[in-house]
Amino acid sequence: MNIETVRAFLEVAASGSFQQAAENLHITQSAMSARIKGLESHLNRQLFNRKRNGATLTSGGQAFYKHALTVVRTWELARQEIALSNEFSAIVGLGVQLNHWKSTATPWLQWMKENAPDLATQVHSDYSDRLMGMLRNGLINVAVVYEPQRNPDMLIEQYAEEQLVLVSTVPRAVAKHAVEGYVFIDWGHGFRVAHSQAFPESPTHQMTVGLAAVGLGHILERGGSGYFLEREVDRLLREGRLHRVTGAPQFTLKAYLAYFAEARDTPAVQTALRGLEQVHGDFQKCK
């Protein structure tokens, strides 16, 4: 049994799909199946109920799950500590949702540099599902995500709540039909559902962008509209470069902190969380 086989088990357990797990780990589905079958053979126990619409943990799989988490996280911690130079006492990793990088990662790194110079830091930016996977695999200690995946061993705390507003480069009122130049910013599953409910007659979007900064840059250069964080467009609204779309609904976007309960008492993670609290406090004062 090797560490990659255990990672494969955790990925299937999280996604509920051999195919999705294989895509997440960048391997073929046959390779994924072989890893799981090898693990089941090694443990002499079936770990998944395999069905056409997905895979669920058996009682044996549920019993193995917590041990699998411990194995991969202990391995990753050992790997990081062995590589740590003598000038640092520990290493702490933070994962940040892509569209929260500017408001979270940048000031957090500066806070850590000033207040915890003995800690080495790693910051990764990605979408929620991948960050949660990194958290499970011990690659990061804390994640700031929009859509946390519940886990009995994990703590999930609301970190921020913000408003998404529809803005346009030209004054206009909201429309039910497609509007030329509209850029759909993908703020996650919750936003996609709420957007579809608010605009049921809207067809497939001509342009969909995952990074808000890219979408904002596009409409400022070429004209158009889209949903953005209110704080990110406030200055542009005051300058008259953007205009709120009259009658358009606002959407609430929540960000969450996710980390394992047992990690909360480690000095490095405690420091990282204090830094995030300070960053969020400073951000709230600036709003």
C-alpha positions as CSV (number, residue, x, y, z in Angstrom):
1,M,0.0,0.0,0.0
2,N,1.5,3.4,-1.0
3,I,0.4,6.9,-0.3
4,E,-1.0,7.6,-3.8
5,T,-3.3,4.7,-3.4
6,V,-4.7,6.2,-0.1
7,R,-5.0,9.6,-1.8
8,A,-7.1,7.8,-4.6
9,F,-9.4,6.4,-1.9
10,L,-10.0,9.8,-0.3
11,E,-10.7,11.4,-3.7
12,V,-13.3,8.8,-4.6
13,A,-14.9,9.1,-1.2
14,A,-15.1,12.9,-1.5
15,S,-16.4,13.0,-5.1
16,G,-18.5,9.9,-5.1
17,S,-17.3,9.1,-8.5
18,F,-14.4,7.0,-9.9
19,Q,-14.4,9.1,-13.1
20,Q,-14.4,12.5,-11.3
21,A,-11.7,11.3,-8.8
22,A,-9.6,10.2,-11.8
23,E,-9.9,13.6,-13.4
24,N,-9.1,15.4,-10.2
25,L,-5.9,13.3,-9.8
26,H,-5.0,13.5,-13.5
27,I,-5.0,9.7,-14.1
28,T,-7.1,7.4,-16.2
29,Q,-10.3,5.8,-14.8
30,S,-8.8,2.4,-15.3
31,A,-5.7,3.4,-13.2
32,M,-8.1,4.7,-10.5
33,S,-10.0,1.5,-10.4
34,A,-6.8,-0.5,-10.2
35,R,-5.6,1.5,-7.2
36,I,-8.8,1.0,-5.4
37,K,-9.0,-2.7,-6.2
38,G,-5.4,-3.0,-5.0
39,L,-6.2,-1.3,-1.7
40,E,-9.3,-3.4,-1.2
41,S,-7.2,-6.5,-1.8
42,H,-4.5,-5.3,0.6
43,L,-7.1,-4.7,3.3
44,N,-9.2,-7.7,2.4
45,R,-12.3,-5.6,2.5
46,Q,-14.6,-3.9,0.0
47,L,-14.4,-0.2,0.5
48,F,-17.0,1.1,-2.0
49,N,-20.4,0.2,-3.2
50,R,-20.1,0.6,-7.0
51,K,-23.2,1.8,-8.8
52,R,-23.9,3.2,-12.2
53,N,-24.6,6.7,-10.7
54,G,-21.5,6.8,-8.5
55,A,-19.8,5.2,-5.5
56,T,-20.5,5.2,-1.8
57,L,-18.5,4.0,1.1
58,T,-19.2,0.6,2.6
59,S,-19.0,0.1,6.4
60,G,-15.4,-1.0,5.9
61,G,-14.7,2.2,3.8
62,Q,-16.2,4.4,6.5
63,A,-14.0,2.7,9.1
64,F,-10.9,3.2,7.0
65,Y,-11.7,6.8,6.1
66,K,-10.4,8.5,9.3
67,H,-7.2,6.3,9.2
68,A,-6.7,7.3,5.5
69,L,-6.9,11.0,6.4
70,T,-4.3,10.5,9.2
71,V,-2.0,8.6,6.9
72,V,-1.8,11.1,4.1
73,R,-1.7,14.2,6.4
74,T,1.0,12.6,8.6
75,W,3.0,11.7,5.5
76,E,2.7,15.2,4.1
77,L,3.6,16.8,7.4
78,A,6.7,14.6,7.7
79,R,7.8,15.4,4.1
80,Q,7.4,19.1,4.8
81,E,9.2,19.1,8.1
82,I,12.2,17.1,6.8
83,A,12.6,19.7,4.0
84,L,12.3,22.6,6.4
85,S,15.5,24.6,6.9
86,N,16.8,25.4,10.4
87,E,15.7,29.0,10.3
88,F,12.0,28.1,10.5
89,S,10.2,26.4,13.4
90,A,7.3,25.1,11.3
91,I,5.5,25.5,8.0
92,V,1.9,26.5,7.5
93,G,-0.1,26.3,4.3
94,L,-3.1,28.4,3.3
95,G,-5.5,27.8,0.4
96,V,-7.5,30.7,-0.9
97,Q,-10.4,30.7,-3.3
98,L,-9.3,32.3,-6.6
99,N,-11.5,35.4,-6.4
100,H,-10.5,36.1,-2.8
101,W,-6.8,36.2,-3.4
102,K,-6.3,40.0,-3.4
103,S,-8.3,40.6,-0.2
104,T,-7.0,37.6,1.8
105,A,-3.8,36.1,0.6
106,T,-1.8,39.2,-0.1
107,P,-2.4,40.9,3.3
108,W,-2.1,37.6,5.2
109,L,1.3,36.9,3.8
110,Q,2.4,40.4,4.9
111,W,1.0,39.8,8.4
112,M,2.7,36.5,8.7
113,K,6.0,38.0,7.6
114,E,5.8,40.7,10.2
115,N,4.3,38.8,13.1
116,A,5.6,35.2,12.6
117,P,9.0,35.4,10.9
118,D,9.9,31.9,12.3
119,L,7.1,30.3,10.2
120,A,7.5,29.3,6.6
121,T,4.4,29.9,4.6
122,Q,2.8,28.4,1.5
123,V,-0.2,29.8,-0.3
124,H,-2.2,28.1,-3.0
125,S,-5.1,29.5,-5.0
126,D,-7.8,27.4,-6.7
127,Y,-11.5,26.6,-6.7
128,S,-13.3,25.3,-3.6
129,D,-13.3,21.6,-4.5
130,R,-9.6,21.4,-5.3
131,L,-8.7,23.3,-2.1
132,M,-10.8,21.0,0.0
133,G,-8.9,18.1,-1.7
134,M,-5.6,19.7,-0.8
135,L,-6.8,20.1,2.8
136,R,-7.8,16.5,3.1
137,N,-4.4,15.4,1.7
138,G,-2.4,17.6,4.1
139,L,-1.1,19.9,1.4
140,I,-2.6,22.9,3.2
141,N,-3.6,23.5,6.8
142,V,-6.4,26.1,6.3
143,A,-8.6,26.9,3.4
144,V,-10.8,30.0,2.5
145,V,-13.5,28.6,0.3
146,Y,-17.0,29.5,-1.0
147,E,-18.3,25.9,-0.9
148,P,-16.9,23.8,1.9
149,Q,-17.3,20.0,1.9
150,R,-18.6,18.8,5.3
151,N,-16.4,16.4,7.2
152,P,-16.9,15.2,10.8
153,D,-13.3,15.9,11.6
154,M,-13.3,19.3,10.1
155,L,-14.3,22.7,11.4
156,I,-16.2,25.1,9.1
157,E,-16.6,28.7,10.1
158,Q,-18.0,31.6,8.2
159,Y,-15.2,34.0,7.4
160,A,-16.8,36.8,5.3
161,E,-20.2,37.8,3.7
162,E,-20.2,40.1,0.7
163,Q,-22.6,41.4,-1.9
164,L,-22.5,40.7,-5.6
165,V,-23.9,43.5,-7.7
166,L,-24.7,43.8,-11.4
167,V,-22.8,46.6,-13.0
168,S,-22.5,47.9,-16.6
169,T,-20.3,50.2,-18.5
170,V,-23.4,52.1,-19.7
171,P,-26.4,53.1,-17.7
172,R,-29.3,50.6,-18.2
173,A,-32.1,48.7,-16.5
174,V,-32.2,45.0,-15.8
175,A,-33.5,42.8,-18.6
176,K,-34.9,39.2,-18.5
177,H,-33.4,38.3,-21.9
178,A,-29.8,38.1,-22.9
179,V,-27.9,41.4,-23.0
180,E,-25.1,41.9,-25.4
181,G,-21.8,42.2,-23.6
182,Y,-22.9,40.4,-20.5
183,V,-20.1,38.4,-18.9
184,F,-21.2,35.6,-16.6
185,I,-18.7,35.4,-13.7
186,D,-18.8,31.9,-12.1
187,W,-18.9,32.6,-8.4
188,G,-19.7,28.9,-7.6
189,H,-22.6,26.5,-7.5
190,G,-24.7,28.6,-5.1
191,F,-24.4,31.6,-7.3
192,R,-25.2,29.6,-10.5
193,V,-28.4,28.3,-8.9
194,A,-29.5,31.7,-7.6
195,H,-28.7,33.4,-10.9
196,S,-30.8,30.8,-12.8
197,Q,-33.7,31.4,-10.4
198,A,-33.5,35.2,-10.8
199,F,-33.1,35.0,-14.6
200,P,-35.0,31.9,-15.7
201,E,-35.4,33.1,-19.2
202,S,-31.7,33.8,-19.7
203,P,-30.2,31.5,-22.4
204,T,-26.7,30.0,-22.4
205,H,-24.2,32.8,-21.7
206,Q,-21.9,33.7,-24.6
207,M,-19.0,34.4,-22.3
208,T,-18.3,32.7,-18.9
209,V,-15.3,33.6,-16.8
210,G,-14.0,32.0,-13.7
211,L,-11.8,34.8,-12.6
212,A,-13.6,38.0,-11.7
213,A,-10.5,40.2,-12.4
214,V,-10.4,38.9,-15.9
215,G,-14.1,39.6,-16.4
216,L,-13.8,43.1,-15.0
217,G,-10.8,43.9,-17.1
218,H,-12.7,42.7,-20.2
219,I,-15.8,44.8,-19.7
220,L,-13.8,47.9,-18.8
221,E,-11.8,47.5,-22.1
222,R,-14.6,46.4,-24.4
223,G,-17.8,47.4,-22.6
224,G,-20.4,45.1,-21.1
225,S,-21.8,44.1,-17.7
226,G,-21.5,41.4,-15.0
227,Y,-21.8,40.5,-11.4
228,F,-18.9,41.6,-9.2
229,L,-18.1,42.0,-5.5
230,E,-19.5,45.4,-4.4
231,R,-16.2,46.4,-2.7
232,E,-14.2,45.6,-5.9
233,V,-16.3,48.0,-8.1
234,D,-17.1,50.7,-5.5
235,R,-14.4,53.1,-6.7
236,L,-15.3,52.5,-10.4
237,L,-18.9,53.3,-9.6
238,R,-17.9,56.5,-7.8
239,E,-15.7,57.5,-10.7
240,G,-18.6,56.9,-13.2
241,R,-16.7,54.2,-15.1
242,L,-19.3,51.7,-14.1
243,H,-23.0,52.0,-13.3
244,R,-25.3,49.8,-11.2
245,V,-27.9,48.1,-13.4
246,T,-31.3,49.5,-12.2
247,G,-33.6,46.9,-10.7
248,A,-31.1,44.1,-10.7
249,P,-31.1,41.6,-7.8
250,Q,-28.1,41.4,-5.5
251,F,-26.6,38.1,-4.4
252,T,-24.9,37.2,-1.1
253,L,-21.5,35.5,-1.3
254,K,-20.2,33.8,1.8
255,A,-16.6,32.7,2.3
256,Y,-15.7,30.0,4.9
257,L,-12.7,28.9,6.8
258,A,-12.1,25.1,6.8
259,Y,-9.5,23.3,8.8
260,F,-9.2,20.0,10.8
261,A,-10.2,20.2,14.4
262,E,-7.1,18.5,15.7
263,A,-4.9,21.2,13.9
264,R,-6.6,24.0,15.8
265,D,-4.3,23.5,18.8
266,T,-1.0,23.5,16.9
267,P,0.9,26.8,17.3
268,A,1.4,27.3,13.5
269,V,-2.3,26.9,12.7
270,Q,-3.3,29.1,15.6
271,T,-1.0,31.8,14.3
272,A,-2.3,31.4,10.8
273,L,-5.9,31.8,12.0
274,R,-5.0,34.9,14.1
275,G,-3.5,36.4,10.9
276,L,-6.7,35.7,9.0
277,E,-8.8,37.2,11.7
278,Q,-6.7,40.3,11.7
279,V,-6.8,40.5,7.9
280,H,-10.6,40.2,8.0
281,G,-10.9,42.8,10.7
282,D,-8.8,45.2,8.7
283,F,-10.8,44.5,5.6
284,Q,-14.1,45.1,7.4
285,K,-12.8,48.5,8.7
286,C,-12.0,49.5,5.1
287,K,-15.4,48.6,3.7
